[in-house]
Amino acid sequence: MNHLFVDNLTVIDFAYLDPARGLVGESWIADVVLGGELDDQGMVFDFSNVKRTIKRVIDERVDHRLVIPRDYKGLSRSEETPDTFTWTLTDGTYIIHRSPDEAVVWLAAEHTTASAVATLLERELMAVLPANVTSVQITLREENIQGPYYHYVHGLKKHLGNCQRIAHGHRSPIRIDRNGERDEDLERTWAKSWQDIYVGSDEDVARRHVDAGTAYITFEYEANQGEFALTLPEARVYMMDTDTTVEFIAAHIADQLKAELPSDTILVKAYEGVGKGAIASR
């Protein structure tokens, strides 16, 4: 059998639900290996079609979606509201999510793992690849980050693309320079405070309530793709008074640090997943 490989084919930025961590923002790099017989061109698969076919399937199926393991015992759905589900965490609190179907991925597993998502993608790719391709191996891996990072989830209702989905996320490093020198203590502080956090916008808050002693917050908005709603414990939310684009996030962190350190020069390089983001200086 002949094999063709493509490393770093794409990055999928998405969110998934975990029994203890709740909503988790994640960014995985996708590597692909195809096996099969050579075609009339002497190829397993034309490289020019890799992005056209394989990258498209991977991006459309998982990128900017919420992955939900359907076999988790704490998951509940109602036939009356199929677009809504409740996820009960191990600490007894819950998350409620409502969205159009294209904003989620239902995973046939009890927990979200890279191997389970890769298996789903491999099955779907085999259905669209030519007959001479007899095997597909997808490897999903995290970026090797040197320094602090955080997992965050958000939704951007004004976005014209898939970022408008209310629960998609990223695994992101952060770089903070103070007076021209990198300050890893400040980086670690922000990474710790934003560990597995939902970054919400004030204007999207629909209501707040208390249930069994836990304060909850509900975000709702209507975007081009439909109506979205998300309820989760306030302790798992970081509020901003602007939208939550990475440009606003970088500016917000820089403003907060400048207020704490008014005599210092601050530069914040906030990433959104792998290899992209925004810079703000104060």
Secondary structure, 3 states (H helix, E strand, C coil): CEEEEEEEEEEEEEEEEECCCEEEEEEEEEEEEEEECCCCCCCCCCHHHHHHHHHHHHHHHHCCCEEEECCCCCEEEECCEEEEEEEECCCCCEEEEECCHHHEEEECCCCCCHHHHHHHHHHHHHCCCCCCEEEEEEEEECCCCCCCEEEEEECCCCCCCHHHCCCEEEEEEEEEEECCEECHHHHHHHHHHCCCEEEEEHHHEEEEEEECCEEEEEEEEEECCEEEEEEEEHHHEEEECCCCCHHHHHHHHHHHHHHHCCCCCEEEEEECCCCCEEEEEC
